[in-house]
Amino acid sequence: MVHALSFTRLRQRYLEDSCPGGPGGTPALTRALEHIGWQAVRDPSPEELAQHLVLLLDACVHEHRDLMVLTDGIAMALRDTGPLLDGGLPPAQAYIPAAEELLHRYVADDGAPRQAPLAFF
């Protein structure tokens, strides 16, 4: 469950990013992916994956308005595009903590370059 993250704050952040002249959601999502360790994954790059995730974020803000649906979608995207460590895939639920962390980092992003990544991957 996404804790301490409100739909209102997520929506506000996304609308600020996507307003005319704004940076869009991709740069902050890219930094959030880098913070959770996505740099270790060679393909897709954090930028490429962020471009996909911004579509999920847009659908959440403008259509379903459900943080759990968004979190599940991000977890599935991380699972489907992440590394195959043993030739198999863990269930998408295993990626929920990384998806939640990604959303928290997106909302809190201040544009600063990433520090040392967390070890989700």
Order of alpha helices (4+ residues) and beta strands (2+ residues): alpha-alpha-alpha-alpha-alpha
